[in-house]
């Protein structure tokens, strides 16, 4: 098929769908729908005790009192969300292995840490390193002890024996 033939068939299809849509619109607009509604007085004598056969073709329809109960239910009541889940970050994984303490010049003292990935690094007071749970700031280094700040909490780490 050529491009012109494809275009011609597409135009015919579009015209057919437009004609079908117009005819459906006209049918819905001009054909009346007749629904017969019986008066409430007429249906009271047709209902039986179990509501099985009403005679109007609706089957087991709820009564007026049941519908009023359903209508009185407050569907716009406030809904409550569950409390938020508190996710605690993992504990600090770096370990203090030792310190190089210089009492005459404490600013030059260093702390040796084994990081979470197994690498060993020295840090002076004021230096930081990153942990999975947050940032660790080395505050001071002493003899076999280091003071750090981790997750807004001051901690004192001592060198443990292997």
C-alpha positions in Angstrom: 0.0 0.0 0.0 1.2 3.5 -0.7 1.2 6.3 1.6 -1.8 7.9 -0.1 -3.9 4.7 0.2 -3.0 4.4 3.9 -4.1 8.0 4.5 -7.3 7.4 2.6 -8.2 4.3 4.7 -7.4 6.2 7.9 -9.7 9.0 6.9 -12.5 6.5 6.2 -12.0 4.9 9.6 -12.1 8.2 11.4 -15.3 9.2 9.6 -16.9 5.8 10.5 -16.0 6.3 14.2 -17.3 9.9 14.1 -20.6 8.7 12.6 -20.9 6.0 15.2 -20.2 8.5 18.0 -22.8 10.9 16.7 -25.4 8.2 16.3 -24.8 7.0 19.9 -25.1 10.5 21.2 -28.4 11.0 19.3 -29.8 7.7 20.6 -28.9 8.5 24.2 -30.4 12.0 23.9 -33.7 11.2 22.1 -34.7 7.7 23.3 -36.6 8.0 26.6 -36.0 5.6 29.4 -39.1 4.5 31.2 -38.6 3.3 34.8 -41.6 2.5 36.8 -41.3 3.3 40.5 -43.9 1.9 42.8 -45.2 4.0 45.7 -44.0 3.0 49.2 -47.6 2.2 50.2 -47.8 -0.4 47.4 -44.6 -2.2 48.3 -45.4 -2.7 52.0 -48.0 -5.4 51.4 -45.8 -7.3 48.9 -42.8 -7.8 51.3 -42.7 -11.0 53.3 -41.1 -11.6 56.6 -37.8 -12.8 55.1 -37.8 -10.4 52.2 -37.3 -13.1 49.7 -40.0 -12.3 47.1 -41.1 -8.7 46.8 -42.9 -9.0 43.5 -41.1 -6.0 42.0 -38.1 -7.9 40.5 -35.5 -6.4 42.8 -34.8 -9.5 44.9 -33.5 -8.9 48.5 -33.7 -5.1 48.7 -32.9 -3.4 52.0 -35.8 -1.8 53.8 -36.2 1.9 54.4 -35.0 1.5 58.0 -31.9 -0.3 56.9 -31.1 2.4 54.4 -31.5 5.1 57.0 -29.1 3.3 59.3 -26.5 3.1 56.4 -27.1 6.8 55.6 -26.4 7.8 59.2 -22.9 6.3 59.3 -20.3 9.1 59.5 -17.9 8.3 56.6 -15.9 11.5 57.0 -14.5 10.6 60.5 -10.9 11.5 60.9 -8.5 8.7 60.1 -5.4 8.1 62.2 -2.0 7.3 60.8 0.2 4.8 62.6 3.1 6.3 64.6 6.2 6.8 62.5 8.8 4.1 62.5 12.0 5.0 64.2 14.9 3.7 62.3 18.0 3.6 64.4 21.3 4.0 62.5 23.9 1.3 62.9 26.3 1.5 65.8 29.8 3.0 65.3 31.9 0.4 63.5 35.3 2.1 63.8 37.5 0.8 66.7 40.2 2.6 68.6 43.3 0.5 68.3 45.8 2.8 70.0 47.0 6.4 70.6 50.2 8.3 70.1 50.1 10.7 73.0 52.5 13.6 73.4 51.9 15.2 76.8 54.1 18.2 76.0 52.2 19.0 72.8 48.6 17.5 73.0 47.6 19.0 69.7 50.0 16.6 67.9 48.6 13.5 69.6 46.9 11.0 67.3 44.5 8.2 67.6 44.7 5.0 65.5 41.3 3.8 64.3 40.4 0.6 62.3 37.6 1.7 60.0 34.6 -0.3 58.9 36.3 -1.4 55.7 39.4 -2.7 57.7 41.7 0.2 56.8 43.7 1.7 59.7 44.1 5.5 59.9 45.5 8.1 62.2 43.4 11.1 63.2 44.3 14.2 65.2 42.0 16.3 67.4 39.5 18.2 65.2 39.6 15.8 62.3 36.5 13.9 61.1 35.7 10.7 59.3 32.4 9.2 58.0 30.7 6.2 59.4 27.6 4.4 58.0 25.6 6.0 60.9 27.0 9.5 60.6 30.1 11.7 61.0 32.6 11.1 63.8 34.6 14.1 65.1 37.7 13.5 67.1 37.6 16.0 70.0 40.7 15.1 72.0 43.3 12.4 72.2 44.9 11.2 75.5 47.0 8.3 76.7 45.1 5.2 75.6 41.9 7.2 75.3 40.1 9.3 72.7 37.1 11.6 73.1 34.8 11.7 70.1 31.4 13.1 69.0 29.2 10.7 67.1 25.5 11.5 66.3 25.4 14.5 68.6 26.6 12.4 71.5 30.0 12.8 73.3 31.7 9.4 73.8 34.9 8.3 75.4 36.8 5.4 73.7 39.5 3.5 75.4 42.0 1.1 73.8 40.8 -2.4 74.3 43.1 -5.4 74.5 43.0 -7.6 71.4 
